[in-house]
Amino acid sequence: MSNIWEVKEGVRYVLPTEKKAFSITTTPVGSTPTSISVKAYDESLDEDVTSTVYPTNSPSATDDVIRLSLFRGDKAGAGHKYRIEITFTDSSSNVWTRVLKVVVPQL
């Protein structure tokens, strides 16, 4: 079971015409992230939409910063809310899941 925590910066907004990359710092909980996985859920539809909003799902890490692939607002549903779960293992073999909330507003 992983330890779960939500980013303190709050909700992120991506326009339905945008592609945006996010990054998170793991320093508050663990260092040297490995085994990184990203899942995206449309909370409006209650379904996994990872392959839609992250067609290139290749997160990477440098030091304690995880960089996600581009979130595809142009592939997401306008007016929908998304939960992005970033799971990783730290240098002490603890498994963490960080939750990022993304809103794609109506234009």
N, C-alpha and C positions, 0 to 999 in steps of 0.2 A: 504494500500500500504506500502511496506517495503522500508527502506533505503538501497541502494545497494552500496557496495564498494569492490574493488579487493584487494587481499593480496599484500603487497608491496614487498614481497620476489621474486615475479615473477613466472615464469613457473617452475613446478616441473617435474622431469623425473622419469618414472617407466619402467623398462625393461619388455619385454613381458614374462619373466620368474619369475618376482617378485610379491610379495604381500607386500604392503606398507601402513602403517597407518600414517595419517596426523593429526596434531592438530593445532588449531588456538586460539589465545588469543583475547578475546572480550573487554579487558580493554580500548582500544582507543575510543570505542563508547558506551559501556554499560557493566554493571556488572551482575553477577549471571544469566547466560543464562538458560532459560527453553524453553519448547515446541520446541525442536530442530528437524529439519528435514533436510535430505540430498537428493539432486537429482543430477544425473549425466547425462550429455548430450554429445553425440559424435558429435563434431562440424564438423567432416569430413562427417558424414552421416545425420546430422541435425535431430537426434532422441534421445529420452529418453532411456538410457541404464542402469538406476539405478539398476535394478534387475540382470543385467549381471555383472557389475563391483563391485557392493556392494551386493552380495547375502545375506550377514548378515548385514543388515542396522540398526545398533543399536548405534547411537552416544550417548556419555555421556559427562557430564560436572562435573568438580571439580573446585570450585571457579570460575575464569574467563577463564578457558581453556576448549575448546570443543575438545574431542577426537573422531575421526571418526573411523568407522570399517575399516578393511583392504580393500584397493583398489586392485582389482585383475587384475594386469597386465597380468597374465596368461589367463584371460578370455577376455581381451580387444583386440582390433584390432591393430596389429603392424603398425606403421606409422600413427596412428590416434591421434587427439587432442581432449581433453575432457574438459568440463566446469563443475566444481563441485559447486553447489549452496548450501550453508549452511544457513538455515534460523532459527532464534531464536528470542525469546522475552527477553528483558532485565528487570532489576528490576523496571524500570519506565514504564513498559508496552509498550515500543517502540519495533517495529518489525524491525529486521535487516536481510539483506542477504549479506553474504560474498562470493565472487567468487574466486575460486581457479582453476588455469589452470594446466592441467596435459598432458604431451606428452608421448606416448608410441612409442619409436623409432623402426625403422626396425633394426634387428640384421644382 
